[in-house]
């Protein structure tokens, strides 16, 4: 497959795809449709968007002059299709969905402009890309490492629950990647000689009953599967677990502030910052954003636990030789 470049001219209205277009005279800012995970009222969730804005400013891209960042916060999966439709109607030239649910929905609806996803754990399995080296189509992005950390979550929970040899696991059944994550965790448990007892929920209203059942099984700890659903509802899930005397092992660092006993995994802020353009253009040059295949790794993804841990640093991975927003 030939090297692919998605180019959005920040000095004009043209979108060059799949080949880079020539710089044009400044006309109007380019609209970027951004679908973040979480809630704008949550400090950490809002910081993910601010990290992207900060990266743009650092390389001289001025919001509302070079780009318009069109934010749509998603409260539930059924809202995604309408949100994507509205972004397209408002003239988005690049879509940045966060998480598997939004990314799958965006790809299903949009084939005419570039899609740059972030924080997707199994992009091949859910049909976003053909392969990691060659994603194909109009989609590329960043994967997270949560599935690869399945063994660590089981290990942490089993150590907390000793001498029991059973680890309890809560997951969201309505998520496209849920079964894959569950199976990865089952394999990890088997390799560690631990039994995994899983309980799925299809709606947040079911979480209290699930915690009651998990506690009735004699559990002291529950591993919460990482997903857009469990990220969005992390406070309610953790509160329910604590109410029933259960400690939680979470994959998202901000869950520690919400009361999780352990929060171990990549920090989405690091991945979001990596979306920024690669360099500042020389003075007087016409700006353009290029989402292109460049071979790099996304370094510096942090791992945390609930007590300011010194856990190993982790990575978020770029798909297809690493997509970058590059200015020239």
Secondary structure, DSSP 8 states (H G I E B T S, - for coil): ----EEEEETTSS-EEEES--------S-EEEEEE-SS-TTSHHHHHHHHHHHHHHHHTT--BTTTEEEEE---SSGGGHHHHHHHHHHTT-SEEEEBSHHHHHHHHHH--SSEEEEEEES-TTTTTS-S-SS---TTEEEEE-STGGGHHHHHHHHHHHTTT--EEEEEEETTSTTHHHHHHHHHHHHHHTT-EEEEEEESSGGGHHHHHHHHHHTT-SEEEE--SHHHHHTHHHHHHHHHHTT-EEEESSGGGGTTT-SEE-S--HHHHHHTTSBSS---TT---EEEEEE----EEEE----TTT-----EEEEESSS-EEEEE-
